[in-house]
Amino acid sequence: MGAPLTERQKAILDFFAEFQRRHGYPPTHREIRDRFGYTSYGTVHKHLRLLREKGYLAGEQHQKRGLRLAPGEETLAPELPYLGRIAAGQPIEAISGQDRIAVPPSLLHGPIDDHYVLRVVGNSMIDEGIHDGDLVVIRRRDQASTGEMVVALIGEDATLKRIYPEGPTVRLQPANVNMQPILVPADQVRVQGVVVGLMRRF
């Protein structure tokens, strides 16, 4: 643990951690100044310097977004919506739910609200290390680059595959030598997000 904090230092550290958790990057000095109503940057610099000296922050204070939470000072893993199952074989219906699952911050790519979690059913992505029962972290996107691993919606069914647009057709490619790709008319496929992380519970 770092040295004891004053009430204001604790408030700034809490804001710093919450901002980083929600956005995926730390706040600037200006964002801290505006949040606490300071009229000068000097006060912000002073508090950040003390937080760094006390071991709560690390990095370069004079670079924009150069500071970060020190190792061991990260807040609890953010909780993402758990939206049910997704097939890594033939498409099955995705099941919406109200549950949430804690996810290591390192698996997030951008704002926390852009992410959700699905549980994999099937073994069609097993050659990429994704097994039946694994949890995948998805960043919401409605478009994907060729070859990205995506959640693809075909009608009302969702599947997890790598996507390859091929003219009027989209090829959804498994990673299992025993399985064939799914070929679908391009206008019948909707991208729901791209895979950015994998979690496995032993």
C-alpha positions in Angstrom: 0.0 0.0 0.0 1.1 3.6 -0.6 1.4 6.3 2.1 -1.8 7.7 3.7 -3.8 10.1 1.5 -5.6 13.3 2.4 -9.3 13.4 1.6 -8.7 15.5 -1.5 -5.9 13.2 -2.7 -8.2 10.2 -2.3 -10.9 11.9 -4.3 -8.5 12.7 -7.1 -7.2 9.1 -7.1 -10.8 7.7 -7.2 -11.6 10.0 -10.1 -8.4 9.0 -11.9 -9.2 5.3 -11.4 -12.9 5.6 -12.5 -12.0 7.6 -15.5 -9.4 5.1 -16.6 -11.8 2.2 -16.0 -14.6 3.8 -18.1 -12.5 5.2 -20.9 -9.6 2.8 -21.1 -7.0 5.6 -20.7 -6.1 8.0 -17.9 -7.5 11.6 -17.6 -5.5 14.6 -18.6 -4.5 17.4 -16.2 -7.3 19.5 -17.8 -9.9 16.9 -17.2 -8.9 16.6 -13.5 -8.8 20.4 -13.2 -12.3 20.7 -14.7 -13.7 17.9 -12.5 -12.5 19.6 -9.3 -13.0 23.2 -10.3 -9.4 24.3 -9.9 -8.4 27.6 -11.5 -4.8 26.6 -12.2 -2.9 23.6 -13.3 -0.5 24.1 -10.5 -2.8 22.5 -7.9 -3.4 19.5 -10.2 0.4 19.1 -10.7 0.9 19.2 -7.0 -1.7 16.5 -6.2 -0.5 14.2 -9.0 3.1 14.6 -7.9 2.2 13.7 -4.3 0.2 10.7 -5.5 3.1 9.6 -7.6 5.6 10.0 -4.7 3.3 8.1 -2.4 3.2 5.2 -4.8 -0.3 5.4 -6.1 0.5 6.6 -9.6 3.4 5.7 -12.0 4.7 7.0 -15.3 5.7 10.4 -16.6 3.8 13.3 -15.1 4.7 15.8 -17.8 3.4 13.8 -20.8 -0.3 14.0 -21.8 -2.0 11.0 -20.2 1.5 9.9 -19.1 0.5 8.8 -15.6 -1.3 5.5 -14.8 -2.3 3.6 -11.8 0.7 2.0 -10.1 0.9 -1.8 -10.2 -1.2 -3.2 -7.3 -3.3 0.0 -7.1 -5.7 -0.9 -9.9 -9.3 -0.9 -8.8 -11.4 -4.0 -8.9 -11.8 -5.6 -12.4 -14.7 -3.9 -14.2 -17.8 -5.9 -14.7 -19.2 -6.4 -18.2 -22.7 -7.5 -19.3 -22.8 -11.3 -19.8 -25.1 -11.8 -22.8 -25.2 -15.6 -22.9 -23.9 -18.2 -25.3 -22.6 -18.0 -28.8 -21.8 -20.9 -31.1 -18.4 -21.7 -32.2 -19.9 -24.4 -34.4 -23.1 -24.0 -36.3 -25.1 -20.9 -35.3 -27.4 -21.0 -32.3 -29.5 -18.3 -30.7 -27.6 -15.9 -28.5 -29.3 -15.7 -25.1 -29.6 -12.3 -23.5 -29.2 -12.0 -19.7 -28.8 -9.6 -16.9 -25.7 -11.1 -15.4 -22.3 -9.3 -15.3 -18.8 -10.8 -15.2 -15.6 -9.2 -13.9 -13.0 -8.8 -16.6 -9.3 -7.9 -16.3 -8.8 -4.3 -17.5 -6.0 -5.4 -19.8 -8.6 -7.2 -22.0 -10.5 -4.0 -22.8 -9.8 -1.9 -25.9 -11.4 1.4 -25.4 -14.4 2.5 -23.2 -15.7 -0.2 -20.9 -19.3 0.4 -22.1 -18.3 -0.8 -25.6 -17.7 -4.3 -24.3 -19.7 -7.4 -23.3 -19.0 -11.1 -22.6 -20.2 -14.3 -24.3 -19.7 -18.0 -23.4 -18.5 -20.1 -26.3 -20.4 -23.3 -27.2 -18.6 -25.7 -29.6 -15.1 -26.3 -30.9 -15.0 -24.7 -34.3 -12.4 -22.2 -33.1 -10.3 -24.7 -31.2 -7.2 -24.3 -33.4 -7.0 -20.7 -32.2 -7.1 -21.8 -28.6 -10.8 -21.1 -28.1 -12.5 -24.0 -26.4 -16.1 -25.0 -25.5 -17.0 -23.2 -22.3 -14.5 -20.3 -22.7 -15.6 -16.7 -22.2 -14.8 -14.2 -24.9 -14.7 -10.4 -24.5 -16.4 -8.6 -27.4 -16.0 -5.0 -28.4 -19.2 -3.7 -30.0 -18.7 -2.8 -33.7 -20.9 -3.1 -36.7 -18.0 -3.4 -39.2 -14.9 -5.6 -39.2 -11.7 -5.9 -41.2 -11.0 -8.9 -43.3 -9.8 -11.8 -41.1 -11.0 -10.4 -37.8 -12.8 -12.7 -35.4 -16.3 -11.5 -35.0 -19.7 -12.1 -33.6 -21.8 -12.5 -36.8 -25.5 -12.5 -36.7 -27.2 -14.6 -39.4 -30.9 -14.0 -39.2 -31.6 -14.4 -35.5 -28.6 -16.7 -34.9 -25.1 -15.7 -33.8 -21.8 -17.4 -34.4 -18.2 -16.8 -33.7 -15.9 -16.9 -36.7 -13.3 -15.1 -38.7 -14.9 -13.0 -41.4 -13.9 -12.8 -45.1 -16.0 -10.7 -47.5 -15.9 -12.3 -50.9 -17.9 -10.2 -53.3 -21.6 -10.9 -52.8 -20.8 -13.5 -50.3 -19.3 -13.5 -46.8 -17.2 -16.5 -45.7 -17.3 -17.2 -41.9 -14.2 -19.3 -41.4 -13.8 -21.7 -38.5 -10.5 -22.7 -37.0 -11.0 -26.4 -37.0 -9.7 -28.6 -39.8 -12.7 -30.9 -39.4 -15.3 -28.1 -40.1 -16.3 -26.3 -43.3 -16.7 -22.5 -43.6 -20.2 -21.0 -43.6 -21.0 -19.1 -46.8 -23.7 -16.5 -46.5 -25.0 -13.7 -48.8 -23.4 -10.5 -47.6 -26.8 -8.8 -47.0 -27.8 -11.5 -44.6 -24.8 -11.1 -42.2 -24.5 -8.4 -39.5 -21.4 -7.9 -37.5 -22.2 -7.4 -33.8 -18.6 -7.0 -32.5 -15.0 -8.2 -32.6 -13.2 -10.5 -30.2 -10.7 -8.6 -28.1 -10.1 -11.0 -25.2 -10.4 -14.6 -23.9 -11.0 -15.9 -20.4 -10.9 -19.5 -19.2 -12.0 -20.8 -15.9 -10.3 -23.9 -14.7 
